[in-house]
Amino acid sequence: MILLEAQTPSTVTVVGLGIGTVFFGLICLIAICYLLGFIMTKLSKSKADKEPATADAVTATAVNAPASEPIVNRQELIAAVSAVIAEELGQDVEAIRIKSIKKL
């Protein structure tokens, strides 16, 4: 019975295959991230289309308000803003800290 000698691969071949495998894996991960980002963007746009446009009306009212008037009920305004932010983020209101509010 004749045994064939196995040839050991050269160092350059091993290094080349290792680097090629790593870069191929990274390219695949980048492609998956772009694909998931595209899918999530499409899903969020379709979800935003189904929501009512009340946020746009509130924003338009806030923008068109006269800037010369002082804020009358500052604490109520901060409470309302923090409640809206907490609702949008899905967190508790106590986790939100508003450091300053400025008129634009």
N, CA, C and O atoms as a MOPAC input file, in Angstrom:
PM7 MOZYME 1SCF
protein

 N      0.83700 1    -1.16500 1     0.00000 1
 C      0.00000 1     0.00000 1     0.00000 1
 C      0.89000 1     1.23900 1     0.00000 1
 O      1.79000 1     1.38600 1     0.82700 1
 N      0.61400 1     2.10500 1    -0.93500 1
 C      1.43500 1     3.29500 1    -1.08300 1
 C      0.70800 1     4.47500 1    -0.45800 1
 O     -0.43900 1     4.77100 1    -0.79300 1
 N      1.40100 1     5.14100 1     0.45900 1
 C      0.83500 1     6.33100 1     1.09200 1
 C      1.33900 1     7.55900 1     0.36100 1
 O      2.52700 1     7.69200 1     0.07100 1
 N      0.41500 1     8.44200 1     0.07500 1
 C      0.79100 1     9.68800 1    -0.58100 1
 C      1.15100 1    10.72000 1     0.47900 1
 O      0.46200 1    10.87200 1     1.48800 1
 N      2.20300 1    11.39400 1     0.23000 1
 C      2.59800 1    12.42800 1     1.17100 1
 C      1.71300 1    13.65300 1     0.98300 1
 O      1.47800 1    14.10200 1    -0.13900 1
 N      1.23100 1    14.18100 1     2.09300 1
 C      0.40600 1    15.38900 1     2.03500 1
 C      1.32800 1    16.59100 1     2.02000 1
 O      2.28500 1    16.67900 1     2.78900 1
 N      1.02200 1    17.49600 1     1.14200 1
 C      1.83700 1    18.69700 1     1.07900 1
 C      1.27700 1    19.73800 1     2.03600 1
 O      0.06400 1    19.93700 1     2.10000 1
 N      2.13700 1    20.38800 1     2.76400 1
 C      1.68800 1    21.44100 1     3.66500 1
 C      1.59100 1    22.73900 1     2.87200 1
 O      2.46700 1    23.04700 1     2.06400 1
 N      0.52500 1    23.49500 1     3.10700 1
 C      0.38000 1    24.74500 1     2.35900 1
 C      1.42800 1    25.76100 1     2.80800 1
 O      1.91800 1    25.72000 1     3.93600 1
 N      1.74500 1    26.64600 1     1.92100 1
 C      2.74500 1    27.65800 1     2.24800 1
 C      2.15200 1    28.70000 1     3.19200 1
 O      0.93300 1    28.81900 1     3.31500 1
 N      3.00300 1    29.42800 1     3.83800 1
 C      2.57800 1    30.46900 1     4.77500 1
 C      1.78400 1    31.55200 1     4.06500 1
 O      0.80600 1    32.06200 1     4.61200 1
 N      2.18800 1    31.90300 1     2.87300 1
 C      1.48800 1    32.93300 1     2.10700 1
 C      0.06000 1    32.49800 1     1.79600 1
 O     -0.86100 1    33.31400 1     1.83600 1
 N     -0.12600 1    31.22500 1     1.48900 1
 C     -1.46400 1    30.71200 1     1.19000 1
 C     -2.35100 1    30.76600 1     2.42700 1
 O     -3.51400 1    31.15800 1     2.33900 1
 N     -1.81600 1    30.37900 1     3.57000 1
 C     -2.59500 1    30.38100 1     4.80900 1
 C     -2.98300 1    31.80600 1     5.18900 1
 O     -4.13200 1    32.06200 1     5.55000 1
 N     -2.03500 1    32.72900 1     5.11100 1
 C     -2.31400 1    34.12500 1     5.44900 1
 C     -3.32400 1    34.70900 1     4.46500 1
 O     -4.25100 1    35.41000 1     4.87100 1
 N     -3.15200 1    34.42800 1     3.18700 1
 C     -4.08300 1    34.93500 1     2.17500 1
 C     -5.49700 1    34.42000 1     2.38600 1
 O     -6.45300 1    35.18800 1     2.27700 1
 N     -5.64800 1    33.13900 1     2.68500 1
 C     -6.97700 1    32.58600 1     2.94100 1
 C     -7.59100 1    33.17100 1     4.21500 1
 O     -8.79400 1    33.42600 1     4.26300 1
 N     -6.77700 1    33.38200 1     5.23700 1
 C     -7.29000 1    33.96100 1     6.48300 1
 C     -7.78100 1    35.37900 1     6.28100 1
 O     -8.88400 1    35.72500 1     6.70600 1
 N     -6.97200 1    36.20000 1     5.63500 1
 C     -7.36400 1    37.59100 1     5.39200 1
 C     -8.56800 1    37.64600 1     4.45300 1
 O     -9.47800 1    38.45000 1     4.65500 1
 N     -8.57400 1    36.80200 1     3.43900 1
 C     -9.71400 1    36.77000 1     2.51600 1
 C    -11.00300 1    36.38200 1     3.21400 1
 O    -12.05800 1    36.95500 1     2.94100 1
 N    -10.92400 1    35.40700 1     4.11700 1
 C    -12.11200 1    34.98200 1     4.86000 1
 C    -12.62500 1    36.10500 1     5.75000 1
 O    -13.83200 1    36.33700 1     5.81600 1
 N    -11.73300 1    36.79900 1     6.42800 1
 C    -12.13800 1    37.89800 1     7.31400 1
 C    -12.80400 1    39.01200 1     6.51500 1
 O    -13.87000 1    39.49300 1     6.89800 1
 N    -12.19200 1    39.42400 1     5.41300 1
 C    -12.77300 1    40.51400 1     4.63100 1
 C    -14.08400 1    40.09800 1     3.96300 1
 O    -14.99700 1    40.91300 1     3.83600 1
 N    -14.18100 1    38.86000 1     3.54300 1
 C    -15.44500 1    38.38300 1     2.97800 1
 C    -16.54300 1    38.42400 1     4.03500 1
 O    -17.66900 1    38.82900 1     3.74400 1
 N    -16.22200 1    38.00600 1     5.26400 1
 C    -17.19800 1    38.06200 1     6.35500 1
 C    -17.61000 1    39.48700 1     6.67200 1
 O    -18.78800 1    39.75400 1     6.90900 1
 N    -16.64500 1    40.41300 1     6.67800 1
 C    -16.97300 1    41.81200 1     6.94600 1
 C    -17.85000 1    42.41300 1     5.85700 1
 O    -18.77600 1    43.17100 1     6.14600 1
 N    -17.56400 1    42.08100 1     4.62700 1
 C    -18.38500 1    42.57200 1     3.51500 1
 C    -19.80600 1    42.02700 1     3.63100 1
 O    -20.77000 1    42.74300 1     3.36000 1
 N    -19.93900 1    40.77700 1     4.02800 1
 C    -21.27300 1    40.20100 1     4.21800 1
 C    -22.01600 1    40.89900 1     5.34900 1
 O    -23.21300 1    41.16100 1     5.23000 1
 N    -21.32100 1    41.20500 1     6.45200 1
 C    -21.95600 1    41.92300 1     7.56000 1
 C    -22.41000 1    43.32000 1     7.14400 1
 O    -23.49300 1    43.76200 1     7.52800 1
 N    -21.59700 1    44.00600 1     6.37300 1
 C    -21.97400 1    45.33900 1     5.89600 1
 C    -23.20800 1    45.25300 1     5.00700 1
 O    -24.11800 1    46.07400 1     5.11900 1
 N    -23.23600 1    44.26200 1     4.12900 1
 C    -24.39700 1    44.08900 1     3.24700 1
 C    -25.65600 1    43.78800 1     4.05200 1
 O    -26.72700 1    44.30300 1     3.73300 1
 N    -25.54300 1    42.96600 1     5.08800 1
 C    -26.70100 1    42.64500 1     5.92300 1
 C    -27.18200 1    43.89100 1     6.66200 1
 O    -28.38700 1    44.11400 1     6.77300 1
 N    -26.24900 1    44.71000 1     7.17100 1
 C    -26.63400 1    45.93800 1     7.87300 1
 C    -27.35800 1    46.90000 1     6.93700 1
 O    -28.37000 1    47.48600 1     7.32300 1
 N    -26.86100 1    47.07200 1     5.72200 1
 C    -27.53600 1    47.94800 1     4.75900 1
 C    -28.92300 1    47.41400 1     4.41300 1
 O    -29.87700 1    48.18300 1     4.30100 1
 N    -29.03500 1    46.10000 1     4.24600 1
 C    -30.31700 1    45.49900 1     3.91800 1
 C    -31.31800 1    45.70300 1     5.05500 1
 O    -32.46400 1    46.07800 1     4.81000 1
 N    -30.89300 1    45.45800 1     6.29400 1
 C    -31.79300 1    45.65600 1     7.42500 1
 C    -32.15900 1    47.13100 1     7.59700 1
 O    -33.29500 1    47.44800 1     7.94800 1
 N    -31.21100 1    48.02800 1     7.35500 1
 C    -31.51700 1    49.45800 1     7.42400 1
 C    -32.54400 1    49.86400 1     6.38900 1
 O    -33.44400 1    50.65300 1     6.67800 1
 N    -32.41900 1    49.33400 1     5.19200 1
 C    -33.38100 1    49.62500 1     4.13500 1
 C    -34.76700 1    49.10800 1     4.51100 1
 O    -35.76400 1    49.80600 1     4.32600 1
 N    -34.82900 1    47.88600 1     5.03800 1
 C    -36.11500 1    47.30100 1     5.43600 1
 C    -36.74800 1    48.10900 1     6.56400 1
 O    -37.94700 1    48.38600 1     6.52800 1
 N    -35.94800 1    48.49000 1     7.56900 1
 C    -36.49400 1    49.24300 1     8.69900 1
 C    -36.95300 1    50.63800 1     8.27500 1
 O    -37.93000 1    51.15700 1     8.81400 1
 N    -36.26100 1    51.24500 1     7.32000 1
 C    -36.67400 1    52.54700 1     6.81200 1
 C    -38.02500 1    52.44400 1     6.12000 1
 O    -38.89900 1    53.28700 1     6.32200 1
 N    -38.19200 1    51.42000 1     5.31100 1
 C    -39.47300 1    51.23200 1     4.62300 1
 C    -40.59400 1    50.96300 1     5.61800 1
 O    -41.70100 1    51.47700 1     5.45400 1
 N    -40.32400 1    50.16100 1     6.65200 1
 C    -41.34900 1    49.86500 1     7.64500 1
 C    -41.71200 1    51.10400 1     8.45300 1
 O    -42.88700 1    51.32300 1     8.74900 1
 N    -40.72200 1    51.91900 1     8.81300 1
 C    -41.02200 1    53.10600 1     9.60200 1
 C    -41.77000 1    54.15200 1     8.77100 1
 O    -42.60600 1    54.88000 1     9.30500 1
 N    -41.47700 1    54.23300 1     7.47600 1
 C    -42.21100 1    55.16600 1     6.62100 1
 C    -43.66200 1    54.74300 1     6.48600 1
 O    -44.55500 1    55.59000 1     6.51800 1
 N    -43.91400 1    53.45000 1     6.33500 1
 C    -45.29500 1    52.99100 1     6.21300 1
 C    -46.03500 1    53.16800 1     7.53100 1
 O    -47.23700 1    53.43000 1     7.52900 1
 N    -45.33900 1    53.02900 1     8.66000 1
 C    -45.96100 1    53.23700 1     9.96000 1
 C    -46.26000 1    54.71500 1    10.16900 1
 O    -47.29900 1    55.06100 1    10.72900 1
 N    -45.36300 1    55.58800 1     9.72600 1
 C    -45.57200 1    57.02000 1     9.87500 1
 C    -46.73300 1    57.49800 1     9.00900 1
 O    -47.42700 1    58.44600 1     9.37800 1
 N    -46.95400 1    56.85800 1     7.86800 1
 C    -48.06100 1    57.24300 1     6.99400 1
 C    -49.40200 1    56.91900 1     7.63500 1
 O    -50.38700 1    57.61300 1     7.38200 1
 N    -49.46000 1    55.88000 1     8.45600 1
 C    -50.71400 1    55.47000 1     9.07600 1
 C    -51.06600 1    56.31300 1    10.28900 1
 O    -52.23400 1    56.35800 1    10.67500 1
 N    -50.07800 1    56.99800 1    10.91700 1
 C    -50.33500 1    57.80800 1    12.10300 1
 C    -51.01300 1    59.12300 1    11.69800 1
 O    -50.77100 1    59.63100 1    10.60400 1
 N    -51.85200 1    59.66900 1    12.56900 1
 C    -52.49300 1    60.94900 1    12.25000 1
 C    -51.48000 1    62.07900 1    12.25700 1
 O    -50.39700 1    61.95500 1    12.82700 1
 N    -51.84200 1    63.17300 1    11.62100 1
 C    -50.93200 1    64.30500 1    11.45500 1
 C    -51.06900 1    65.32000 1    12.57600 1
 O    -50.90400 1    66.51600 1    12.33600 1
 N    -51.36500 1    64.87900 1    13.79600 1
 C    -51.52700 1    65.81900 1    14.90900 1
 C    -50.19700 1    66.43300 1    15.30400 1
 O    -50.15900 1    67.58500 1    15.73600 1
 N    -49.11400 1    65.69900 1    15.16900 1
 C    -47.80300 1    66.24200 1    15.54100 1
 C    -47.43400 1    67.40500 1    14.62900 1
 O    -46.81900 1    68.37100 1    15.08000 1
 N    -47.80000 1    67.32500 1    13.35700 1
 C    -47.52000 1    68.42800 1    12.43600 1
 C    -48.30000 1    69.67900 1    12.82100 1
 O    -47.77100 1    70.78600 1    12.72200 1
 N    -49.53700 1    69.52500 1    13.25500 1
 C    -50.34400 1    70.67100 1    13.64900 1
 C    -49.77100 1    71.32800 1    14.90000 1
 O    -49.75100 1    72.55500 1    15.00300 1
 N    -49.30600 1    70.52200 1    15.84700 1
 C    -48.71500 1    71.06600 1    17.06900 1
 C    -47.43200 1    71.80800 1    16.73900 1
 O    -47.18800 1    72.88900 1    17.27600 1
 N    -46.60900 1    71.24700 1    15.86600 1
 C    -45.36300 1    71.89600 1    15.47500 1
 C    -45.64700 1    73.20400 1    14.74700 1
 O    -44.98000 1    74.20500 1    15.00800 1
 N    -46.60800 1    73.21700 1    13.85200 1
 C    -46.93000 1    74.42800 1    13.11100 1
 C    -47.45500 1    75.51100 1    14.04700 1
 O    -47.14900 1    76.68900 1    13.86000 1
 N    -48.23300 1    75.13000 1    15.04200 1
 C    -48.74100 1    76.10100 1    16.00200 1
 C    -47.60300 1    76.68000 1    16.83200 1
 O    -47.57100 1    77.88000 1    17.10200 1
 N    -46.67000 1    75.82200 1    17.23400 1
 C    -45.54500 1    76.29000 1    18.04600 1
 C    -44.63000 1    77.21400 1    17.24200 1
 O    -44.08600 1    78.17600 1    17.78400 1
 N    -44.46400 1    76.92800 1    15.97500 1
 C    -43.59900 1    77.76400 1    15.14000 1
 C    -44.23900 1    79.11200 1    14.86900 1
 O    -43.53900 1    80.12300 1    14.83000 1
 N    -45.55300 1    79.15500 1    14.67900 1
 C    -46.23300 1    80.39400 1    14.34800 1
 C    -46.55800 1    81.25200 1    15.56900 1
 O    -47.07400 1    82.35900 1    15.41800 1
 N    -46.26700 1    80.76400 1    16.76900 1
 C    -46.55600 1    81.54000 1    17.97900 1
 C    -45.62800 1    82.74800 1    18.04000 1
 O    -44.46700 1    82.66000 1    17.63900 1
 N    -46.13100 1    83.87500 1    18.53900 1
 C    -45.26900 1    85.06300 1    18.63800 1
 C    -44.13600 1    84.82100 1    19.64000 1
 O    -44.34700 1    84.22300 1    20.69500 1
 N    -42.93800 1    85.29200 1    19.29900 1
 C    -41.75800 1    85.03600 1    20.11300 1
 C    -41.58000 1    86.06100 1    21.22300 1
 O    -40.73900 1    85.85900 1    22.10000 1
 N    -42.33600 1    87.14700 1    21.21900 1
 C    -42.12400 1    88.20700 1    22.20100 1
 C    -42.80300 1    87.91200 1    23.53500 1
 O    -42.45300 1    88.52400 1    24.54400 1
 N    -43.75600 1    86.99800 1    23.56600 1
 C    -44.47600 1    86.70800 1    24.80100 1
 C    -43.63100 1    85.82100 1    25.71100 1
 O    -43.00800 1    84.86800 1    25.24000 1
 N    -43.60300 1    86.12300 1    27.00700 1
 C    -42.86800 1    85.23500 1    27.92300 1
 C    -43.66200 1    83.95200 1    28.16800 1
 O    -44.87400 1    83.91000 1    27.95800 1
 N    -42.96800 1    82.91300 1    28.61100 1
 C    -43.63200 1    81.65100 1    28.92700 1
 C    -44.35400 1    81.82700 1    30.25100 1
 O    -43.72700 1    82.10700 1    31.27300 1
 N    -45.68100 1    81.66300 1    30.23600 1
 C    -46.48800 1    81.93100 1    31.42300 1
 C    -46.36700 1    80.79000 1    32.43200 1
 O    -45.97200 1    81.01200 1    33.57600 1
 N    -46.69900 1    79.59900 1    32.02000 1
 C    -46.67700 1    78.43600 1    32.90700 1
 C    -45.50600 1    77.54100 1    32.51500 1
 O    -45.69200 1    76.52000 1    31.85300 1
 N    -44.31700 1    77.92400 1    32.91900 1
 C    -43.09300 1    77.22400 1    32.51400 1
 C    -43.08400 1    75.76700 1    33.01100 1
 O    -42.69600 1    74.86600 1    32.26800 1
 N    -43.50400 1    75.53700 1    34.24600 1
 C    -43.49300 1    74.18300 1    34.80800 1
 C    -44.48000 1    73.27200 1    34.07300 1
 O    -44.19100 1    72.09700 1    33.84700 1
 N    -45.62700 1    73.80500 1    33.70700 1
 C    -46.59900 1    73.01100 1    32.95200 1
 C    -46.07100 1    72.68600 1    31.56000 1
 O    -46.27800 1    71.58500 1    31.05000 1
 N    -45.39000 1    73.64700 1    30.95300 1
 C    -44.80300 1    73.41900 1    29.63900 1
 C    -43.74500 1    72.32600 1    29.70700 1
 O    -43.71300 1    71.44200 1    28.85100 1
 N    -42.87600 1    72.37900 1    30.71800 1
 C    -41.83500 1    71.36400 1    30.87200 1
 C    -42.45800 1    69.99800 1    31.12500 1
 O    -41.97800 1    68.99500 1    30.59700 1
 N    -43.51800 1    69.94300 1    31.92300 1
 C    -44.20200 1    68.67600 1    32.18800 1
 C    -44.81500 1    68.10600 1    30.90600 1
 O    -44.73600 1    66.90300 1    30.65700 1
 N    -45.41800 1    68.96500 1    30.10600 1
 C    -46.03700 1    68.50200 1    28.86400 1
 C    -44.98900 1    68.01200 1    27.87000 1
 O    -45.16800 1    66.97300 1    27.23500 1
 N    -43.89000 1    68.76500 1    27.73800 1
 C    -42.83600 1    68.37300 1    26.80200 1
 C    -42.19800 1    67.06200 1    27.23700 1
 O    -41.95500 1    66.18800 1    26.40500 1
 N    -41.92300 1    66.91400 1    28.53000 1
 C    -41.30600 1    65.67600 1    29.00000 1
 C    -42.25200 1    64.48400 1    28.84500 1
 O    -41.80000 1    63.37100 1    28.57600 1
 N    -43.56100 1    64.70500 1    29.01200 1
 C    -44.52400 1    63.61600 1    28.81900 1
 C    -44.55800 1    63.17000 1    27.35900 1
 O    -44.63800 1    61.97500 1    27.07500 1
 N    -44.49600 1    64.12400 1    26.43800 1
 C    -44.50300 1    63.77600 1    25.01000 1
 C    -43.22900 1    63.04000 1    24.62800 1
 O    -43.27200 1    62.04900 1    23.89900 1
 N    -42.09100 1    63.52600 1    25.12300 1
 C    -40.81800 1    62.86400 1    24.80800 1
 C    -40.79300 1    61.45400 1    25.38200 1
 O    -40.35400 1    60.52100 1    24.70900 1
 N    -41.26000 1    61.28700 1    26.62500 1
 C    -41.29200 1    59.96300 1    27.24700 1
 C    -42.20200 1    59.01300 1    26.47700 1
 O    -41.88300 1    57.83400 1    26.32000 1
 N    -43.32300 1    59.51800 1    26.00000 1
 C    -44.25100 1    58.67800 1    25.22600 1
 C    -43.62400 1    58.23100 1    23.91300 1
 O    -43.75800 1    57.07300 1    23.51900 1
 N    -42.93600 1    59.15600 1    23.23300 1
 C    -42.30800 1    58.82000 1    21.95700 1
 C    -41.16800 1    57.82000 1    22.14400 1
 O    -40.99100 1    56.91800 1    21.32400 1
 N    -40.39800 1    57.97700 1    23.21800 1
 C    -39.26100 1    57.08400 1    23.46500 1
 C    -39.67500 1    55.79000 1    24.14400 1
 O    -38.89200 1    54.84100 1    24.19000 1
 N    -40.89100 1    55.73600 1    24.67300 1
 C    -41.35700 1    54.53800 1    25.35200 1
 C    -40.69900 1    54.35400 1    26.71500 1
 O    -40.50900 1    53.22400 1    27.16500 1
 N    -40.35400 1    55.44100 1    27.36500 1
 C    -39.71300 1    55.39400 1    28.67500 1
 C    -40.61800 1    56.02400 1    29.71400 1
 O    -41.66200 1    56.59200 1    29.39400 1
 N    -40.19500 1    55.91200 1    30.97100 1
 C    -40.91700 1    56.54700 1    32.05800 1
 C    -40.57400 1    58.03700 1    32.07500 1
 O    -39.47600 1    58.43200 1    31.68500 1
 N    -41.51600 1    58.85300 1    32.52800 1
 C    -41.30200 1    60.29800 1    32.55100 1
 C    -40.16800 1    60.65300 1    33.51200 1
 O    -39.45300 1    61.63100 1    33.29000 1
 N    -39.99800 1    59.87600 1    34.56800 1
 C    -38.94500 1    60.17000 1    35.54600 1
 C    -37.54800 1    59.98300 1    34.96500 1
 O    -36.57800 1    60.49700 1    35.52300 1
 N    -37.42600 1    59.25400 1    33.85300 1
 C    -36.12700 1    59.03000 1    33.22600 1
 C    -35.71200 1    60.19700 1    32.33200 1
 O    -34.58200 1    60.22900 1    31.84400 1
 N    -36.61500 1    61.15800 1    32.11200 1
 C    -36.34600 1    62.28400 1    31.22200 1
 C    -35.92700 1    63.49400 1    32.06700 1
 O    -36.59400 1    63.83600 1    33.04400 1
 N    -34.83400 1    64.12600 1    31.68700 1
 C    -34.37700 1    65.35000 1    32.34200 1
 C    -34.24400 1    66.44700 1    31.29000 1
 O    -33.43700 1    66.33000 1    30.36800 1
 N    -35.02600 1    67.50200 1    31.42300 1
 C    -34.93200 1    68.62500 1    30.50400 1
 C    -34.08300 1    69.68500 1    31.19600 1
 O    -34.43700 1    70.18400 1    32.26400 1
 N    -32.95200 1    70.02200 1    30.56600 1
 C    -32.02100 1    70.96100 1    31.18200 1
 C    -32.35300 1    72.41000 1    30.84900 1
 O    -32.17400 1    73.29100 1    31.68900 1
 N    -32.83100 1    72.66900 1    29.64100 1
 C    -33.18900 1    74.04800 1    29.29900 1
 C    -34.19500 1    74.03500 1    28.15800 1
 O    -34.24100 1    73.11700 1    27.34000 1
 N    -35.00300 1    75.09600 1    28.13900 1
 C    -35.95300 1    75.30700 1    27.05100 1
 C    -35.76800 1    76.74100 1    26.58200 1
 O    -35.82400 1    77.68100 1    27.37500 1
 N    -35.54400 1    76.89500 1    25.27300 1
 C    -35.33300 1    78.22300 1    24.69500 1
 C    -36.33700 1    78.43900 1    23.57800 1
 O    -36.66700 1    77.50900 1    22.84300 1
 N    -36.81400 1    79.64700 1    23.45300 1
 C    -37.67300 1    79.99800 1    22.32600 1
 C    -36.83100 1    80.17000 1    21.08200 1
 O    -35.70900 1    80.67300 1    21.14000 1
 N    -37.37600 1    79.75400 1    19.97100 1
 C    -36.66800 1    79.91300 1    18.71100 1
 C    -37.14300 1    81.13400 1    17.98100 1
 O    -36.65500 1    81.43100 1    16.89100 1

